[in-house]
Amino acid sequence: MSPRISMEQKEKNKKQIAEKSLEAFKEYGYHNTSMNIISSYTGISKGGIYAYFNSKEELFVYILEYIINQKNYYLILAKNDRSAFEQILEQWRSIIFSWEELDYVSTKLTFEFWLESSKKQEYRDKLLKNYSVTEQYFSEMIELGKLNGEFHSQIDSKIMAQIFWSYVDGQVQFWSARNYQPTRLELENLFSQLEILIKGMVIDG
């Protein structure tokens, strides 16, 4: 009888599989990476991999959640001594400049998987979960600004939060399609333009 693996060891093993598998995905792309290739990169049999992940899709979702999307930012709790505008701006600064640590190959993989997973509700829902958390945060911050008389009352907070993400994701996709890693200056320019967009919500801004 094989010894039972602790939850801590199991999670450690999953992360090691994910780290090695990411190398395979980067080399071959999401679509062309088979479980045989993943097995060769990890040094673990396909059966061993299936003991931790039910499919290639599930493995890649794990990679997205625990490796690619591990950006150095956290949603900042509302602070009464700061304006909604300042808090939204600070949060977007953290998000945009966290991409300095994310290479374009990983970004391309993310977009490729978005396209592949669009046919499967289960994986699409998992990917949308990260977006829904940040969308809710920005929506709540905009509503706070409206309540304080800081933002225009006619602003639709949910739509505006989606516009923010569309603006940034569109630019990142533009760079990814060209196999291009943005420089610090380009990220600063991206942020400055987003700042102008956010200022448009401010009354007399």
Secondary structure as GFF3:
##gff-version 3
##sequence-region A 1 205
A	DSSP	alpha_helix	7	32	.	.	.	ID=ss1
A	DSSP	alpha_helix	35	42	.	.	.	ID=ss2
A	DSSP	alpha_helix	46	50	.	.	.	ID=ss3
A	DSSP	alpha_helix	56	63	.	.	.	ID=ss4
A	DSSP	pi_helix	64	68	.	.	.	ID=ss5
A	DSSP	alpha_helix	84	97	.	.	.	ID=ss6
A	DSSP	three_ten_helix	98	101	.	.	.	ID=ss7
A	DSSP	alpha_helix	104	117	.	.	.	ID=ss8
A	DSSP	alpha_helix	121	147	.	.	.	ID=ss9
A	DSSP	alpha_helix	157	177	.	.	.	ID=ss10
A	DSSP	alpha_helix	184	199	.	.	.	ID=ss11
###
